Amino acid sequence: MDAFTAGLLQRIRTTESDLTRARETGDDFLAEVEQEELDDLHRLAAEHGVQFGTANV
């Protein structure tokens, strides 16, 4: 796995965790921001052929 892929997968994991925490604490604004970031990361991964399912995270 190259550095780009590893970094992208780490950012996805971190953002998923941050999104979960925002939802659990009821921070709707932060949850929206994190969801948008996660959507962007998923788009970036798809554009570069990076698989981000549970097998890779």
C-alpha positions as CSV (number, residue, x, y, z in Angstrom):
1,M,0.0,0.0,0.0
2,D,1.4,3.4,-1.0
3,A,1.5,6.4,1.3
4,F,-1.4,8.1,-0.5
5,T,-3.7,5.1,0.0
6,A,-2.6,4.6,3.6
7,G,-3.1,8.3,4.4
8,L,-6.5,8.4,2.7
9,L,-7.7,5.3,4.6
10,Q,-6.5,6.8,7.9
11,R,-8.3,10.1,7.2
12,I,-11.5,8.1,6.4
13,R,-11.2,6.1,9.7
14,T,-10.6,9.3,11.7
15,T,-13.5,11.1,10.1
16,E,-15.8,8.2,10.7
17,S,-14.8,8.2,14.3
18,D,-15.3,12.0,14.6
19,L,-18.7,11.7,12.9
20,T,-19.8,9.0,15.3
21,R,-18.7,11.1,18.3
22,A,-20.5,14.2,17.0
23,R,-23.7,12.2,16.5
24,E,-23.4,10.7,20.0
25,T,-22.9,14.1,21.6
26,G,-25.8,15.6,19.7
27,D,-23.6,18.2,17.9
28,D,-25.6,18.5,14.7
29,F,-23.4,21.1,13.1
30,L,-20.2,19.1,13.6
31,A,-21.9,16.0,12.4
32,E,-22.9,17.7,9.2
33,V,-19.3,19.0,8.7
34,E,-17.8,15.5,9.4
35,Q,-20.4,13.9,7.0
36,E,-19.4,16.3,4.2
37,E,-15.8,15.6,4.8
38,L,-16.4,11.9,4.7
39,D,-18.4,12.2,1.5
40,D,-15.4,14.1,0.0
41,L,-13.0,11.5,1.1
42,H,-15.1,8.7,-0.3
43,R,-15.3,10.6,-3.6
44,L,-11.5,11.0,-3.6
45,A,-11.0,7.4,-2.9
46,A,-13.3,6.3,-5.7
47,E,-11.6,8.6,-8.1
48,H,-8.3,7.0,-7.3
49,G,-9.5,3.4,-7.1
50,V,-9.0,3.1,-3.4
51,Q,-11.1,0.5,-1.7
52,F,-12.3,1.7,1.7
53,G,-14.5,-1.1,2.9
54,T,-14.0,-2.9,6.2
55,A,-11.4,-5.1,4.8
56,N,-9.0,-2.1,4.4
57,V,-9.8,-0.1,7.5
